[in-house]
């Protein structure tokens, strides 16, 4: 049977920081460009992962509603 891993809050927050650093700008500007349709490949992937991390952290707000 497969192994189930439960990430800690600290590991999720660290991953969030690493993602933001990897795209070279803050999450606010990334989301603003997403609303305007100006993201490129890796930025879309980063935003999807940031959304997943937000969900796992229990952040109720969804960016595109």
Secondary structure, 3 states (H helix, E strand, C coil): CCCCCCCCHHHHHHHHHHHHHHHCCCHHHHHHHHHCCCCCHHHHHHHHHHHHHHHHCCCCCCCCC
